[in-house]
C-alpha cells in the first residue's frame, strides 16, 4: 500500500472520528448551571473545545488507520469472513 493511500484513509477516518466524537464531553448551560442567552438553543454547549476534539480525533483515527493497514498487510479479516448471507463457496 502506498503512503498516499494510507494518508487518504487516515483523513477519512479522521473526519469520521471527529463527527463521531462531537457529542461526547459536551455540557449544556443547564448542566453547568449557567444562565442562557435569549434565543440560544437548549443543546448549545457551554464551552466548545475544538483542540480537545481534534486531539481525540487524531488519536482515534491513528489507532483505526493502524488497525486497517495491519489488516491489509496480514489479512486478519477478509471478504470471505464478512459475507453475512450464507456460507462461502470455498
PDB file with one MODEL, atoms N, CA, C and O in Angstrom:
MODEL        1
ATOM      1  N   UNK A   1       0.850  -1.174   0.000  1.00  0.00           N
ATOM      2  CA  UNK A   1       0.000   0.000   0.000  1.00  0.00           C
ATOM      3  C   UNK A   1       0.896   1.237   0.000  1.00  0.00           C
ATOM      4  O   UNK A   1       1.857   1.314   0.766  1.00  0.00           O
ATOM      5  N   UNK A   2       0.585   2.180  -0.842  1.00  0.00           N
ATOM      6  CA  UNK A   2       1.388   3.396  -0.933  1.00  0.00           C
ATOM      7  C   UNK A   2       1.067   4.331   0.234  1.00  0.00           C
ATOM      8  O   UNK A   2      -0.009   4.264   0.828  1.00  0.00           O
ATOM      9  N   UNK A   3       2.031   5.206   0.545  1.00  0.00           N
ATOM     10  CA  UNK A   3       1.839   6.113   1.677  1.00  0.00           C
ATOM     11  C   UNK A   3       0.727   7.116   1.408  1.00  0.00           C
ATOM     12  O   UNK A   3       0.084   7.587   2.346  1.00  0.00           O
ATOM     13  N   UNK A   4       0.488   7.451   0.144  1.00  0.00           N
ATOM     14  CA  UNK A   4      -0.600   8.375  -0.168  1.00  0.00           C
ATOM     15  C   UNK A   4      -1.961   7.727   0.083  1.00  0.00           C
ATOM     16  O   UNK A   4      -2.911   8.401   0.480  1.00  0.00           O
ATOM     17  N   UNK A   5      -2.048   6.433  -0.147  1.00  0.00           N
ATOM     18  CA  UNK A   5      -3.284   5.712   0.158  1.00  0.00           C
ATOM     19  C   UNK A   5      -3.526   5.684   1.658  1.00  0.00           C
ATOM     20  O   UNK A   5      -4.653   5.871   2.118  1.00  0.00           O
ATOM     21  N   UNK A   6      -2.470   5.451   2.413  1.00  0.00           N
ATOM     22  CA  UNK A   6      -2.591   5.445   3.868  1.00  0.00           C
ATOM     23  C   UNK A   6      -3.006   6.823   4.372  1.00  0.00           C
ATOM     24  O   UNK A   6      -3.833   6.932   5.277  1.00  0.00           O
ATOM     25  N   UNK A   7      -2.440   7.867   3.794  1.00  0.00           N
ATOM     26  CA  UNK A   7      -2.791   9.232   4.187  1.00  0.00           C
ATOM     27  C   UNK A   7      -4.257   9.535   3.870  1.00  0.00           C
ATOM     28  O   UNK A   7      -4.945  10.159   4.679  1.00  0.00           O
ATOM     29  N   UNK A   8      -4.734   9.107   2.721  1.00  0.00           N
ATOM     30  CA  UNK A   8      -6.137   9.329   2.355  1.00  0.00           C
ATOM     31  C   UNK A   8      -7.073   8.567   3.287  1.00  0.00           C
ATOM     32  O   UNK A   8      -8.106   9.093   3.701  1.00  0.00           O
ATOM     33  N   UNK A   9      -6.712   7.336   3.615  1.00  0.00           N
ATOM     34  CA  UNK A   9      -7.522   6.539   4.534  1.00  0.00           C
ATOM     35  C   UNK A   9      -7.518   7.169   5.920  1.00  0.00           C
ATOM     36  O   UNK A   9      -8.552   7.209   6.586  1.00  0.00           O
ATOM     37  N   UNK A  10      -6.357   7.664   6.362  1.00  0.00           N
ATOM     38  CA  UNK A  10      -6.268   8.354   7.652  1.00  0.00           C
ATOM     39  C   UNK A  10      -7.182   9.577   7.672  1.00  0.00           C
ATOM     40  O   UNK A  10      -7.886   9.811   8.655  1.00  0.00           O
ATOM     41  N   UNK A  11      -7.171  10.356   6.591  1.00  0.00           N
ATOM     42  CA  UNK A  11      -8.009  11.549   6.531  1.00  0.00           C
ATOM     43  C   UNK A  11      -9.490  11.187   6.621  1.00  0.00           C
ATOM     44  O   UNK A  11     -10.251  11.861   7.316  1.00  0.00           O
ATOM     45  N   UNK A  12      -9.902  10.135   5.927  1.00  0.00           N
ATOM     46  CA  UNK A  12     -11.296   9.691   6.004  1.00  0.00           C
ATOM     47  C   UNK A  12     -11.660   9.259   7.419  1.00  0.00           C
ATOM     48  O   UNK A  12     -12.721   9.623   7.926  1.00  0.00           O
ATOM     49  N   UNK A  13     -10.790   8.488   8.055  1.00  0.00           N
ATOM     50  CA  UNK A  13     -11.039   8.077   9.434  1.00  0.00           C
ATOM     51  C   UNK A  13     -11.031   9.278  10.382  1.00  0.00           C
ATOM     52  O   UNK A  13     -11.785   9.298  11.355  1.00  0.00           O
ATOM     53  N   UNK A  14     -10.194  10.272  10.111  1.00  0.00           N
ATOM     54  CA  UNK A  14     -10.130  11.467  10.954  1.00  0.00           C
ATOM     55  C   UNK A  14     -11.448  12.245  10.904  1.00  0.00           C
ATOM     56  O   UNK A  14     -11.982  12.632  11.944  1.00  0.00           O
ATOM     57  N   UNK A  15     -11.961  12.469   9.714  1.00  0.00           N
ATOM     58  CA  UNK A  15     -13.221  13.212   9.577  1.00  0.00           C
ATOM     59  C   UNK A  15     -14.362  12.438  10.229  1.00  0.00           C
ATOM     60  O   UNK A  15     -15.184  13.016  10.940  1.00  0.00           O
ATOM     61  N   UNK A  16     -14.411  11.141   9.987  1.00  0.00           N
ATOM     62  CA  UNK A  16     -15.448  10.310  10.598  1.00  0.00           C
ATOM     63  C   UNK A  16     -15.328  10.330  12.118  1.00  0.00           C
ATOM     64  O   UNK A  16     -16.336  10.441  12.815  1.00  0.00           O
ATOM     65  N   UNK A  17     -14.109  10.224  12.638  1.00  0.00           N
ATOM     66  CA  UNK A  17     -13.886  10.241  14.082  1.00  0.00           C
ATOM     67  C   UNK A  17     -14.306  11.566  14.696  1.00  0.00           C
ATOM     68  O   UNK A  17     -14.898  11.592  15.775  1.00  0.00           O
ATOM     69  N   UNK A  18     -14.006  12.658  14.021  1.00  0.00           N
ATOM     70  CA  UNK A  18     -14.378  13.973  14.546  1.00  0.00           C
ATOM     71  C   UNK A  18     -15.895  14.084  14.679  1.00  0.00           C
ATOM     72  O   UNK A  18     -16.389  14.582  15.691  1.00  0.00           O
ATOM     73  N   UNK A  19     -16.631  13.631  13.681  1.00  0.00           N
ATOM     74  CA  UNK A  19     -18.089  13.696  13.766  1.00  0.00           C
ATOM     75  C   UNK A  19     -18.643  12.741  14.814  1.00  0.00           C
ATOM     76  O   UNK A  19     -19.619  13.068  15.489  1.00  0.00           O
ATOM     77  N   UNK A  20     -18.039  11.574  14.962  1.00  0.00           N
ATOM     78  CA  UNK A  20     -18.499  10.620  15.966  1.00  0.00           C
ATOM     79  C   UNK A  20     -18.243  11.154  17.371  1.00  0.00           C
ATOM     80  O   UNK A  20     -19.062  10.946  18.267  1.00  0.00           O
ATOM     81  N   UNK A  21     -17.125  11.835  17.576  1.00  0.00           N
ATOM     82  CA  UNK A  21     -16.748  12.314  18.902  1.00  0.00           C
ATOM     83  C   UNK A  21     -17.390  13.644  19.288  1.00  0.00           C
ATOM     84  O   UNK A  21     -17.278  14.054  20.444  1.00  0.00           O
ATOM     85  N   UNK A  22     -18.051  14.325  18.372  1.00  0.00           N
ATOM     86  CA  UNK A  22     -18.641  15.634  18.677  1.00  0.00           C
ATOM     87  C   UNK A  22     -19.560  15.640  19.900  1.00  0.00           C
ATOM     88  O   UNK A  22     -19.428  16.544  20.726  1.00  0.00           O
ATOM     89  N   UNK A  23     -20.475  14.695  20.066  1.00  0.00           N
ATOM     90  CA  UNK A  23     -21.397  14.799  21.203  1.00  0.00           C
ATOM     91  C   UNK A  23     -20.804  14.394  22.556  1.00  0.00           C
ATOM     92  O   UNK A  23     -21.441  14.622  23.584  1.00  0.00           O
ATOM     93  N   UNK A  24     -19.627  13.809  22.589  1.00  0.00           N
ATOM     94  CA  UNK A  24     -19.061  13.330  23.849  1.00  0.00           C
ATOM     95  C   UNK A  24     -18.328  14.446  24.583  1.00  0.00           C
ATOM     96  O   UNK A  24     -17.543  15.182  23.986  1.00  0.00           O
ATOM     97  N   UNK A  25     -18.588  14.565  25.876  1.00  0.00           N
ATOM     98  CA  UNK A  25     -17.913  15.556  26.703  1.00  0.00           C
ATOM     99  C   UNK A  25     -18.492  16.953  26.600  1.00  0.00           C
ATOM    100  O   UNK A  25     -17.873  17.912  27.060  1.00  0.00           O
ATOM    101  N   UNK A  26     -19.674  17.086  26.003  1.00  0.00           N
ATOM    102  CA  UNK A  26     -20.300  18.397  25.850  1.00  0.00           C
ATOM    103  C   UNK A  26     -21.247  18.624  27.022  1.00  0.00           C
ATOM    104  O   UNK A  26     -22.063  17.763  27.355  1.00  0.00           O
ATOM    105  N   UNK A  27     -21.126  19.792  27.641  1.00  0.00           N
ATOM    106  CA  UNK A  27     -22.032  20.173  28.729  1.00  0.00           C
ATOM    107  C   UNK A  27     -22.870  21.361  28.272  1.00  0.00           C
ATOM    108  O   UNK A  27     -22.350  22.322  27.705  1.00  0.00           O
ATOM    109  N   UNK A  28     -24.177  21.281  28.528  1.00  0.00           N
ATOM    110  CA  UNK A  28     -25.068  22.382  28.177  1.00  0.00           C
ATOM    111  C   UNK A  28     -25.092  23.395  29.317  1.00  0.00           C
ATOM    112  O   UNK A  28     -24.541  23.151  30.391  1.00  0.00           O
ATOM    113  N   UNK A  29     -25.730  24.521  29.074  1.00  0.00           N
ATOM    114  CA  UNK A  29     -25.827  25.558  30.102  1.00  0.00           C
ATOM    115  C   UNK A  29     -26.633  25.074  31.304  1.00  0.00           C
ATOM    116  O   UNK A  29     -26.327  25.431  32.442  1.00  0.00           O
ATOM    117  N   UNK A  30     -27.654  24.268  31.057  1.00  0.00           N
ATOM    118  CA  UNK A  30     -28.448  23.725  32.158  1.00  0.00           C
ATOM    119  C   UNK A  30     -27.607  22.800  33.030  1.00  0.00           C
ATOM    120  O   UNK A  30     -27.717  22.846  34.256  1.00  0.00           O
ATOM    121  N   UNK A  31     -26.779  21.971  32.427  1.00  0.00           N
ATOM    122  CA  UNK A  31     -25.919  21.059  33.191  1.00  0.00           C
ATOM    123  C   UNK A  31     -24.857  21.812  33.974  1.00  0.00           C
ATOM    124  O   UNK A  31     -24.475  21.390  35.066  1.00  0.00           O
ATOM    125  N   UNK A  32     -24.380  22.915  33.431  1.00  0.00           N
ATOM    126  CA  UNK A  32     -23.332  23.689  34.090  1.00  0.00           C
ATOM    127  C   UNK A  32     -23.895  24.700  35.080  1.00  0.00           C
ATOM    128  O   UNK A  32     -23.147  25.279  35.868  1.00  0.00           O
ATOM    129  N   UNK A  33     -25.216  24.919  35.049  1.00  0.00           N
ATOM    130  CA  UNK A  33     -25.825  25.878  35.955  1.00  0.00           C
ATOM    131  C   UNK A  33     -25.591  27.322  35.554  1.00  0.00           C
ATOM    132  O   UNK A  33     -25.589  28.211  36.406  1.00  0.00           O
ATOM    133  N   UNK A  34     -25.394  27.563  34.279  1.00  0.00           N
ATOM    134  CA  UNK A  34     -25.135  28.909  33.768  1.00  0.00           C
ATOM    135  C   UNK A  34     -26.384  29.389  33.032  1.00  0.00           C
ATOM    136  O   UNK A  34     -27.068  28.606  32.373  1.00  0.00           O
ATOM    137  N   UNK A  35     -26.670  30.680  33.153  1.00  0.00           N
ATOM    138  CA  UNK A  35     -27.844  31.252  32.502  1.00  0.00           C
ATOM    139  C   UNK A  35     -27.642  31.319  30.989  1.00  0.00           C
ATOM    140  O   UNK A  35     -26.563  31.657  30.501  1.00  0.00           O
ATOM    141  N   UNK A  36     -28.712  30.987  30.263  1.00  0.00           N
ATOM    142  CA  UNK A  36     -28.647  31.005  28.801  1.00  0.00           C
ATOM    143  C   UNK A  36     -28.921  32.409  28.266  1.00  0.00           C
ATOM    144  O   UNK A  36     -29.608  33.210  28.899  1.00  0.00           O
ATOM    145  N   UNK A  37     -28.378  32.681  27.108  1.00  0.00           N
ATOM    146  CA  UNK A  37     -28.640  33.922  26.390  1.00  0.00           C
ATOM    147  C   UNK A  37     -29.990  33.769  25.689  1.00  0.00           C
ATOM    148  O   UNK A  37     -30.268  32.696  25.153  1.00  0.00           O
ATOM    149  N   UNK A  38     -30.836  34.798  25.671  1.00  0.00           N
ATOM    150  CA  UNK A  38     -32.127  34.671  24.982  1.00  0.00           C
ATOM    151  C   UNK A  38     -31.946  34.279  23.511  1.00  0.00           C
ATOM    152  O   UNK A  38     -31.135  34.864  22.794  1.00  0.00           O
ATOM    153  N   UNK A  39     -32.720  33.275  23.080  1.00  0.00           N
ATOM    154  CA  UNK A  39     -32.648  32.787  21.711  1.00  0.00           C
ATOM    155  C   UNK A  39     -31.650  31.666  21.511  1.00  0.00           C
ATOM    156  O   UNK A  39     -31.539  31.122  20.413  1.00  0.00           O
ATOM    157  N   UNK A  40     -30.925  31.315  22.555  1.00  0.00           N
ATOM    158  CA  UNK A  40     -29.911  30.264  22.459  1.00  0.00           C
ATOM    159  C   UNK A  40     -30.575  28.894  22.477  1.00  0.00           C
ATOM    160  O   UNK A  40     -31.553  28.689  23.196  1.00  0.00           O
ATOM    161  N   UNK A  41     -30.061  27.972  21.707  1.00  0.00           N
ATOM    162  CA  UNK A  41     -30.593  26.607  21.677  1.00  0.00           C
ATOM    163  C   UNK A  41     -30.314  25.912  23.001  1.00  0.00           C
ATOM    164  O   UNK A  41     -29.289  26.151  23.639  1.00  0.00           O
ATOM    165  N   UNK A  42     -31.242  25.046  23.405  1.00  0.00           N
ATOM    166  CA  UNK A  42     -31.075  24.322  24.668  1.00  0.00           C
ATOM    167  C   UNK A  42     -29.874  23.385  24.633  1.00  0.00           C
ATOM    168  O   UNK A  42     -29.280  23.099  25.672  1.00  0.00           O
ATOM    169  N   UNK A  43     -29.519  22.913  23.460  1.00  0.00           N
ATOM    170  CA  UNK A  43     -28.427  21.948  23.333  1.00  0.00           C
ATOM    171  C   UNK A  43     -27.071  22.597  23.074  1.00  0.00           C
ATOM    172  O   UNK A  43     -26.083  21.890  22.875  1.00  0.00           O
ATOM    173  N   UNK A  44     -27.004  23.917  23.073  1.00  0.00           N
ATOM    174  CA  UNK A  44     -25.734  24.604  22.795  1.00  0.00           C
ATOM    175  C   UNK A  44     -24.734  24.337  23.916  1.00  0.00           C
ATOM    176  O   UNK A  44     -25.095  24.407  25.091  1.00  0.00           O
ATOM    177  N   UNK A  45     -23.497  24.037  23.575  1.00  0.00           N
ATOM    178  CA  UNK A  45     -22.505  23.760  24.617  1.00  0.00           C
ATOM    179  C   UNK A  45     -22.082  25.026  25.350  1.00  0.00           C
ATOM    180  O   UNK A  45     -22.124  26.128  24.804  1.00  0.00           O
ATOM    181  N   UNK A  46     -21.673  24.838  26.603  1.00  0.00           N
ATOM    182  CA  UNK A  46     -21.165  25.956  27.394  1.00  0.00           C
ATOM    183  C   UNK A  46     -19.857  26.441  26.799  1.00  0.00           C
ATOM    184  O   UNK A  46     -19.648  27.637  26.596  1.00  0.00           O
ATOM    185  N   UNK A  47     -18.986  25.489  26.527  1.00  0.00           N
ATOM    186  CA  UNK A  47     -17.662  25.824  26.004  1.00  0.00           C
ATOM    187  C   UNK A  47     -17.267  24.753  24.995  1.00  0.00           C
ATOM    188  O   UNK A  47     -17.107  23.587  25.355  1.00  0.00           O
ATOM    189  N   UNK A  48     -17.112  25.139  23.746  1.00  0.00           N
ATOM    190  CA  UNK A  48     -16.703  24.194  22.713  1.00  0.00           C
ATOM    191  C   UNK A  48     -15.184  24.170  22.657  1.00  0.00           C
ATOM    192  O   UNK A  48     -14.549  25.191  22.395  1.00  0.00           O
ATOM    193  N   UNK A  49     -14.613  23.019  22.901  1.00  0.00           N
ATOM    194  CA  UNK A  49     -13.156  22.864  22.902  1.00  0.00           C
ATOM    195  C   UNK A  49     -12.731  22.125  21.639  1.00  0.00           C
ATOM    196  O   UNK A  49     -12.663  20.897  21.607  1.00  0.00           O
ATOM    197  N   UNK A  50     -12.450  22.896  20.613  1.00  0.00           N
ATOM    198  CA  UNK A  50     -12.072  22.306  19.327  1.00  0.00           C
ATOM    199  C   UNK A  50     -10.737  21.575  19.417  1.00  0.00           C
ATOM    200  O   UNK A  50     -10.556  20.534  18.787  1.00  0.00           O
ATOM    201  N   UNK A  51      -9.809  22.110  20.191  1.00  0.00           N
ATOM    202  CA  UNK A  51      -8.500  21.472  20.328  1.00  0.00           C
ATOM    203  C   UNK A  51      -8.589  20.095  20.941  1.00  0.00           C
ATOM    204  O   UNK A  51      -7.925  19.162  20.489  1.00  0.00           O
ATOM    205  N   UNK A  52      -9.410  19.963  21.971  1.00  0.00           N
ATOM    206  CA  UNK A  52      -9.582  18.663  22.620  1.00  0.00           C
ATOM    207  C   UNK A  52     -10.261  17.679  21.671  1.00  0.00           C
ATOM    208  O   UNK A  52      -9.892  16.506  21.619  1.00  0.00           O
ATOM    209  N   UNK A  53     -11.247  18.156  20.926  1.00  0.00           N
ATOM    210  CA  UNK A  53     -11.923  17.304  19.952  1.00  0.00           C
ATOM    211  C   UNK A  53     -10.951  16.835  18.877  1.00  0.00           C
ATOM    212  O   UNK A  53     -10.946  15.658  18.516  1.00  0.00           O
ATOM    213  N   UNK A  54     -10.136  17.740  18.366  1.00  0.00           N
ATOM    214  CA  UNK A  54      -9.171  17.374  17.324  1.00  0.00           C
ATOM    215  C   UNK A  54      -8.129  16.388  17.844  1.00  0.00           C
ATOM    216  O   UNK A  54      -7.734  15.466  17.131  1.00  0.00           O
ATOM    217  N   UNK A  55      -7.683  16.581  19.092  1.00  0.00           N
ATOM    218  CA  UNK A  55      -6.706  15.652  19.675  1.00  0.00           C
ATOM    219  C   UNK A  55      -7.298  14.255  19.795  1.00  0.00           C
ATOM    220  O   UNK A  55      -6.647  13.267  19.452  1.00  0.00           O
ATOM    221  N   UNK A  56      -8.525  14.173  20.279  1.00  0.00           N
ATOM    222  CA  UNK A  56      -9.182  12.869  20.391  1.00  0.00           C
ATOM    223  C   UNK A  56      -9.379  12.232  19.016  1.00  0.00           C
ATOM    224  O   UNK A  56      -9.195  11.026  18.855  1.00  0.00           O
ATOM    225  N   UNK A  57      -9.753  13.042  18.031  1.00  0.00           N
ATOM    226  CA  UNK A  57      -9.959  12.520  16.674  1.00  0.00           C
ATOM    227  C   UNK A  57      -8.645  12.051  16.061  1.00  0.00           C
ATOM    228  O   UNK A  57      -8.617  11.039  15.361  1.00  0.00           O
ATOM    229  N   UNK A  58      -7.554  12.777  16.316  1.00  0.00           N
ATOM    230  CA  UNK A  58      -6.232  12.370  15.811  1.00  0.00           C
ATOM    231  C   UNK A  58      -5.837  11.019  16.391  1.00  0.00           C
ATOM    232  O   UNK A  58      -5.362  10.140  15.671  1.00  0.00           O
ATOM    233  N   UNK A  59      -6.036  10.857  17.700  1.00  0.00           N
ATOM    234  CA  UNK A  59      -5.654   9.603  18.359  1.00  0.00           C
ATOM    235  C   UNK A  59      -6.512   8.445  17.856  1.00  0.00           C
ATOM    236  O   UNK A  59      -5.993   7.388  17.497  1.00  0.00           O
ATOM    237  N   UNK A  60      -7.827   8.650  17.833  1.00  0.00           N
ATOM    238  CA  UNK A  60      -8.723   7.577  17.393  1.00  0.00           C
ATOM    239  C   UNK A  60      -8.472   7.194  15.939  1.00  0.00           C
ATOM    240  O   UNK A  60      -8.428   6.009  15.609  1.00  0.00           O
ATOM    241  N   UNK A  61      -8.309   8.184  15.072  1.00  0.00           N
ATOM    242  CA  UNK A  61      -8.083   7.871  13.658  1.00  0.00           C
ATOM    243  C   UNK A  61      -6.723   7.221  13.435  1.00  0.00           C
ATOM    244  O   UNK A  61      -6.583   6.399  12.529  1.00  0.00           O
ATOM    245  N   UNK A  62      -5.722   7.565  14.233  1.00  0.00           N
ATOM    246  CA  UNK A  62      -4.415   6.907  14.117  1.00  0.00           C
ATOM    247  C   UNK A  62      -4.517   5.434  14.500  1.00  0.00           C
ATOM    248  O   UNK A  62      -3.937   4.575  13.835  1.00  0.00           O
ATOM    249  N   UNK A  63      -5.254   5.143  15.570  1.00  0.00           N
ATOM    250  CA  UNK A  63      -5.423   3.753  16.000  1.00  0.00           C
ATOM    251  C   UNK A  63      -6.194   2.956  14.950  1.00  0.00           C
ATOM    252  O   UNK A  63      -5.798   1.845  14.596  1.00  0.00           O
ATOM    253  N   UNK A  64      -7.291   3.521  14.454  1.00  0.00           N
ATOM    254  CA  UNK A  64      -8.115   2.807  13.472  1.00  0.00           C
ATOM    255  C   UNK A  64      -7.361   2.627  12.156  1.00  0.00           C
ATOM    256  O   UNK A  64      -7.459   1.571  11.529  1.00  0.00           O
ATOM    257  N   UNK A  65      -6.614   3.640  11.731  1.00  0.00           N
ATOM    258  CA  UNK A  65      -5.829   3.521  10.500  1.00  0.00           C
ATOM    259  C   UNK A  65      -4.744   2.462  10.651  1.00  0.00           C
ATOM    260  O   UNK A  65      -4.494   1.688   9.727  1.00  0.00           O
ATOM    261  N   UNK A  66      -4.104   2.427  11.807  1.00  0.00           N
ATOM    262  CA  UNK A  66      -3.083   1.409  12.064  1.00  0.00           C
ATOM    263  C   UNK A  66      -3.683   0.010  11.979  1.00  0.00           C
ATOM    264  O   UNK A  66      -3.104  -0.881  11.358  1.00  0.00           O
ATOM    265  N   UNK A  67      -4.843  -0.182  12.602  1.00  0.00           N
ATOM    266  CA  UNK A  67      -5.505  -1.485  12.522  1.00  0.00           C
ATOM    267  C   UNK A  67      -5.894  -1.831  11.086  1.00  0.00           C
ATOM    268  O   UNK A  67      -5.786  -2.985  10.671  1.00  0.00           O
ATOM    269  N   UNK A  68      -6.341  -0.841  10.337  1.00  0.00           N
ATOM    270  CA  UNK A  68      -6.724  -1.060   8.941  1.00  0.00           C
ATOM    271  C   UNK A  68      -5.517  -1.493   8.101  1.00  0.00           C
ATOM    272  O   UNK A  68      -5.605  -2.445   7.326  1.00  0.00           O
ATOM    273  N   UNK A  69      -4.404  -0.795   8.258  1.00  0.00           N
ATOM    274  CA  UNK A  69      -3.205  -1.116   7.473  1.00  0.00           C
ATOM    275  C   UNK A  69      -2.649  -2.479   7.879  1.00  0.00           C
ATOM    276  O   UNK A  69      -2.231  -3.257   7.022  1.00  0.00           O
ATOM    277  N   UNK A  70      -2.643  -2.772   9.176  1.00  0.00           N
ATOM    278  CA  UNK A  70      -2.169  -4.085   9.621  1.00  0.00           C
ATOM    279  C   UNK A  70      -3.066  -5.199   9.093  1.00  0.00           C
ATOM    280  O   UNK A  70      -2.577  -6.265   8.719  1.00  0.00           O
ATOM    281  N   UNK A  71      -4.373  -4.960   9.062  1.00  0.00           N
ATOM    282  CA  UNK A  71      -5.277  -5.950   8.484  1.00  0.00           C
ATOM    283  C   UNK A  71      -5.019  -6.105   6.990  1.00  0.00           C
ATOM    284  O   UNK A  71      -5.109  -7.211   6.457  1.00  0.00           O
ATOM    285  N   UNK A  72      -4.701  -5.018   6.318  1.00  0.00           N
ATOM    286  CA  UNK A  72      -4.372  -5.077   4.887  1.00  0.00           C
ATOM    287  C   UNK A  72      -3.115  -5.923   4.660  1.00  0.00           C
ATOM    288  O   UNK A  72      -3.049  -6.707   3.713  1.00  0.00           O
ATOM    289  N   UNK A  73      -2.126  -5.757   5.531  1.00  0.00           N
ATOM    290  CA  UNK A  73      -0.861  -6.482   5.378  1.00  0.00           C
ATOM    291  C   UNK A  73      -1.012  -7.957   5.740  1.00  0.00           C
ATOM    292  O   UNK A  73      -0.574  -8.830   4.991  1.00  0.00           O
ATOM    293  N   UNK A  74      -1.635  -8.236   6.892  1.00  0.00           N
ATOM    294  CA  UNK A  74      -1.675  -9.600   7.408  1.00  0.00           C
ATOM    295  C   UNK A  74      -2.954 -10.363   7.061  1.00  0.00           C
ATOM    296  O   UNK A  74      -3.005 -11.580   7.237  1.00  0.00           O
ATOM    297  N   UNK A  75      -3.971  -9.683   6.578  1.00  0.00           N
ATOM    298  CA  UNK A  75      -5.195 -10.354   6.145  1.00  0.00           C
ATOM    299  C   UNK A  75      -5.967 -11.033   7.252  1.00  0.00           C
ATOM    300  O   UNK A  75      -6.451 -12.149   7.068  1.00  0.00           O
ATOM    301  N   UNK A  76      -6.095 -10.388   8.397  1.00  0.00           N
ATOM    302  CA  UNK A  76      -6.834 -10.974   9.521  1.00  0.00           C
ATOM    303  C   UNK A  76      -8.302 -11.171   9.176  1.00  0.00           C
ATOM    304  O   UNK A  76      -8.878 -12.219   9.467  1.00  0.00           O
ATOM    305  N   UNK A  77      -8.905 -10.168   8.560  1.00  0.00           N
ATOM    306  CA  UNK A  77     -10.312 -10.236   8.161  1.00  0.00           C
ATOM    307  C   UNK A  77     -10.366 -10.052   6.648  1.00  0.00           C
ATOM    308  O   UNK A  77      -9.913  -9.039   6.116  1.00  0.00           O
ATOM    309  N   UNK A  78     -10.924 -11.041   5.971  1.00  0.00           N
ATOM    310  CA  UNK A  78     -11.021 -10.980   4.507  1.00  0.00           C
ATOM    311  C   UNK A  78     -12.485 -10.827   4.101  1.00  0.00           C
ATOM    312  O   UNK A  78     -13.376 -10.818   4.950  1.00  0.00           O
ATOM    313  N   UNK A  79     -12.723 -10.707   2.800  1.00  0.00           N
ATOM    314  CA  UNK A  79     -14.087 -10.575   2.290  1.00  0.00           C
ATOM    315  C   UNK A  79     -14.899 -11.815   2.631  1.00  0.00           C
ATOM    316  O   UNK A  79     -16.090 -11.712   2.926  1.00  0.00           O
ATOM    317  N   UNK A  80     -14.274 -12.979   2.595  1.00  0.00           N
ATOM    318  CA  UNK A  80     -14.979 -14.221   2.917  1.00  0.00           C
ATOM    319  C   UNK A  80     -15.448 -14.249   4.368  1.00  0.00           C
ATOM    320  O   UNK A  80     -16.435 -14.914   4.686  1.00  0.00           O
ATOM    321  N   UNK A  81     -14.757 -13.541   5.242  1.00  0.00           N
ATOM    322  CA  UNK A  81     -15.132 -13.517   6.655  1.00  0.00           C
ATOM    323  C   UNK A  81     -16.353 -12.650   6.933  1.00  0.00           C
ATOM    324  O   UNK A  81     -17.021 -12.840   7.949  1.00  0.00           O
ATOM    325  N   UNK A  82     -16.657 -11.709   6.055  1.00  0.00           N
ATOM    326  CA  UNK A  82     -17.757 -10.783   6.338  1.00  0.00           C
ATOM    327  C   UNK A  82     -18.990 -11.008   5.476  1.00  0.00           C
ATOM    328  O   UNK A  82     -19.896 -10.175   5.477  1.00  0.00           O
ATOM    329  N   UNK A  83     -19.047 -12.107   4.746  1.00  0.00           N
ATOM    330  CA  UNK A  83     -20.255 -12.430   3.984  1.00  0.00           C
ATOM    331  C   UNK A  83     -21.323 -12.856   4.985  1.00  0.00           C
ATOM    332  O   UNK A  83     -21.129 -13.805   5.744  1.00  0.00           O
ATOM    333  N   UNK A  84     -22.444 -12.153   4.983  1.00  0.00           N
ATOM    334  CA  UNK A  84     -23.463 -12.374   6.002  1.00  0.00           C
ATOM    335  C   UNK A  84     -24.667 -13.164   5.508  1.00  0.00           C
ATOM    336  O   UNK A  84     -25.513 -13.552   6.315  1.00  0.00           O
ATOM    337  N   UNK A  85     -24.770 -13.412   4.200  1.00  0.00           N
ATOM    338  CA  UNK A  85     -25.995 -14.002   3.678  1.00  0.00           C
ATOM    339  C   UNK A  85     -25.886 -15.481   3.346  1.00  0.00           C
ATOM    340  O   UNK A  85     -26.739 -16.001   2.628  1.00  0.00           O
ATOM    341  N   UNK A  86     -24.892 -16.162   3.829  1.00  0.00           N
ATOM    342  CA  UNK A  86     -24.802 -17.592   3.596  1.00  0.00           C
ATOM    343  C   UNK A  86     -23.370 -18.076   3.647  1.00  0.00           C
ATOM    344  O   UNK A  86     -22.442 -17.276   3.770  1.00  0.00           O
ATOM    345  N   UNK A  87     -23.186 -19.380   3.553  1.00  0.00           N
ATOM    346  CA  UNK A  87     -21.829 -19.923   3.595  1.00  0.00           C
ATOM    347  C   UNK A  87     -21.038 -19.551   2.344  1.00  0.00           C
ATOM    348  O   UNK A  87     -21.600 -19.339   1.269  1.00  0.00           O
ATOM    349  N   UNK A  88     -19.745 -19.479   2.512  1.00  0.00           N
ATOM    350  CA  UNK A  88     -18.893 -19.142   1.368  1.00  0.00           C
ATOM    351  C   UNK A  88     -18.794 -20.345   0.431  1.00  0.00           C
ATOM    352  O   UNK A  88     -19.007 -21.486   0.841  1.00  0.00           O
ATOM    353  N   UNK A  89     -18.471 -20.073  -0.826  1.00  0.00           N
ATOM    354  CA  UNK A  89     -18.396 -21.130  -1.836  1.00  0.00           C
ATOM    355  C   UNK A  89     -17.154 -21.996  -1.657  1.00  0.00           C
ATOM    356  O   UNK A  89     -17.094 -23.117  -2.163  1.00  0.00           O
ATOM    357  N   UNK A  90     -16.150 -21.467  -0.927  1.00  0.00           N
ATOM    358  CA  UNK A  90     -14.893 -22.187  -0.799  1.00  0.00           C
ATOM    359  C   UNK A  90     -14.916 -23.145   0.295  1.00  0.00           C
ATOM    360  O   UNK A  90     -13.924 -23.834   0.534  1.00  0.00           O
TER     361      UNK A  90
ENDMDL
END
